[in-house]
Amino acid sequence: MRFEGIKKILFVIPPSGLYRRDDRCQSKVEDQTVRIIFPPIDLTLLAAIARQNNLQAKIIDFPAESAKPQDIKKIIEDFKPDIIFVDTTAATLWKDLDFISVVKKILPQTFTIAKGETLHYFYKEIFENCPDLDLVIGGEPEESFEKLIRGVEWNVIKGLIFRSDSDKSLINTGLPEPIENLDTLPFPARDLLNNSLYRSPETDNALTIIHANRGCPARCIFCPAGKISDFKIRYRSPDNIISEIKECVEKFGIREFLFHGDTFTMKKRWVIDLCKKIVDENLKIRWGCNSRTDTFDEERAEWMKKAGCWVVAFGVESGSQEILDKMQKGARLESAITAVNICKKVGLRSHAFYIIGLPWETKKTLNDTLKFAKKLDTDFFDFNIAYPLPGTELYEMAKKEKLLIRDENPFEKGGYAQASLRTYTLDPHFLTLYRRKILLTLYCRPGYIYRTLKNAGSPKVAINYIKSAIKRFFQIV
């Protein structure tokens, strides 16, 4: 089987809610402290590859554009795509598959492709329950996708799952190798997006994502990032990244960025070289990034600050060393204290992410985490309930130990704000309520409120903080 005569591809974020749709994090936007609607950069990169191969591409982000379900028929009939490519999450999976069925009713001859880690782990049930789905693409999709649209036989392309022509049995070609030279990838086709939809919640300026590196060597039991990347990290060259930043500034007027990566600060020399180039080019951008607490030091922080970084997000995860060890984080509590203190010294804002509700969680370890969060006193913080994403060790453990609250589909009702599993000693309802308690306790500290408004930097940002805080408060309570 192969694609022939393909001319148009429609890439879609289905109308199934505002979610962060990367495989590492699949949370509802409204469940996070900093409510950012991120642009679907994965799809823009695939669209750029389609264009390189002389295909016409279009992207529809239904949730971000607030498009109505009745718009689907008109959009599809007007564009008449040969392929519709859908991005999914664990929580929205069945709604996303329903969207595919709607598409097939409108254009029966259109090929439907979907990506998302959940599809790869439950593909038998998914293909059985969704006859309108033609193809699943897994792992890093770019090289597999390019071979597909070039007309290579499906059987020899890694990363695909599909029905055979002969007997309709399922064929799984296995996952592809991670892409070694990331500089060979094109820049995302941002011109296919309404970039004004994706904005910084602080400044209300347009914001975009840059994938500066990929992969993670860590083996945290709740995260699929390491497994997807074969526990390797790969870097784009600083010159290649600078070229993309310049395109964003000059072509799209975007000066705010998130350097999206699980381990942005892992390689010290690379981080400093990139920051030096940003300074030398006088780009005057504003950006944030993710970091491990143990891959951060004062020299890195100072160069990041000079280059326009204003916030660093750390995966602190827990205030209990025992929980950190059991989740295989490979970090010490002391490293979190050091990293946050460096941010305070250099003038960077800090954002701590915590995970509660892993199988060994107890009332004591929860209280340890609350105390530790107060001690760190970061500028921003998120508390997510452990979410058993398919492909993670946590999912397999929860399934084996019968900790899932719904065996048939634990992702549909649970989430990062509502427990999908119980611990060995705590029930899901308790975990959900305790998360609310932690957030309200930390948000409502008079000293924290005063400092946040004082550090806002401008009346506009302060007003945005107040609006977000009010909305967040009423959502929690």
Residue, then its C-alpha position, 0 to 999 in steps of 0.5 A: m500500500r502507498f499514497e499516490g496522487i496526493k495533493k492536499i493535506l489538512f492538519v487538525i487539532p480536533p474540537s475536543g478541548l484546549y489541551r497541551r498536546d505533546d506526548r510528555c504533557q497532555s494536560k487541560v490548559e485550564d488545569q495549569t497555573v500559567r494558562i498558555i494556549f501553545p501553537p501546534i508546532d508539531l503540525t506546523l513542522l509536518a506541514a512544512i515537510a508537506r510543502q517541501n514535497n510540493l503538497q498544499a497544506k492547511i492547519i485548523d486548530f479548532p479549540a484555539e480558534s473557537a471554531k464550532p462543530q458545524d464549521i467542520k463540514k464547510i472547512i472540509e468541503d471547501f479544502k477537499p483534502d486527500i489526507i486529514f492528519v489528526d493530533t490526539t491526547a489520552a484524555t480526548l482520544w475518543k472525541d478525536l476519533d469521533f471527529i475522524s468518523v465525521v470527516k469520513k462521512i463528509l469525504p469518504q475517500t479521504f485518508t485519515i491519519a492520527k498521531g499520539e502515544t496512546l494510539h500506539y499502545f491501544y491500537k488494537e482496540i482503537f482500530e476495532n472501534c474506529p473503522d474510519l481511522d486508516l493509519v496511526i503514526g508513532g514516535e518522532p513522525e517527521e521522517s516516517f511522514e515524509k516517506l509516506i507522502r513520497g509514495v514509499e510502501w507503508n510496509v517498509i516505513k517505521g512508525l506505522i500501524f494500519r490494516s492490510d489490504s488482503d485480510k484487514s489484519l493489523i500491521n505494526t512496523g515498529l517505532p522509528e529511530p530518533i532523528e539524529n541531525l535535527d538541523t535537517l528539519p525545516f522550520p515550522a510553517r507558522d504562516l499557516l497559523n493565526n499566530s495572534l491566538y497564541r499569546s503570553p498570559e503575562t504580556d499578552n504578546a504573541l508567543t511561539i514554541i521553538h524545539a531547540n533539542r529533543g529527548c531526555p536521558a531520565r527514566c522518570i516512571f510517569c513520563p514517556a519522553g525518555k522512552i520515546s527518545d531512546f533515552k538520548i538527547r539531541y541538539r540543534s546547532p545554535d546557528n540553526i536556532i538563531s535562524e528560526i528566531k530571526e524568521c519569527v521576529e522578522k516575518f511574524g513579529i514574534r519576540e516571545f518564546l518557550f524553548h520547549g525541551d525536557t532538558f534545555t539546560m542539560k549541555k552547559r556549553w551548548v546553552i551558553d553558546l546559544c545565549k551568546k549568539i542571541v546577545d551578539e545578534n541583538l535579538k531582544i527577545r523574551w523567553g522561558c525554558n524547562s530545566r532539571t534542578d541538577t543541570f543548572d548553575e550560576e554561569r548558565a543562569e547569568w548567560m540566560k538572563k543576558a539573552g532574554c530569559w525571564v523564567v525557568a521551569f523546574g521539575v521539582e516533583s516532590g518534597s519527599q526524597e523517598i518519593l523522588d527516588k521511587m519515581q526514578k527522578g535521579a535528583r536530590l531535594e538540595s538541587a532544587i533549593t540551589a537552583v531556585n536560589i540561583c534564580k533569585k540571585v540572578g533575577l530569573r523567575s522560577h516555576a516549580f512543577y510538582i507531581i502528587g499521587l504516585p503509588w507510594e504517596t501518603k499524607k506525610t509525603l504530601n505534607d512534606t511536599l507542601k512544606f517544601a513548596k513553601k520553603l522554595d517559594t517559587d514565583f509560579f507553581d503547578f501541582n499535577i496529580a500523577y497521570p498514568l500515560p500509556g507507555t510509562e512505567l507508572y501506567e504498567m504499575a497502576k494496571k498491575e497493582k489495580l490502582l486505576i479507577r477505571d480499567e477500560n479507559p482511566f484517562e477519560k474521567g481523570g487528569y492532572a487535576q482529577a485523580s485517575l488512580r489511587t495510591y496504596t493508602l489514599d483514595p482518588h477523591f482525597l488526592t483531588l481535594y488535597r491538590r485544591k488545598i495545596l494550591l489555595t494554601l500557596y496562592c493565598r499567602p499575602g506575602y506571595i500575592y504582594r511579591t507577585l504584583k510587585n515583580a510584575g514589572s508593569p501595570k498591564v502585567a499586574i492586571n493580567y496576573i490579577k485577572s488570571a488569579i481571580k479566574r484560577f481561584f474560582q475554578i479551584v474552589 
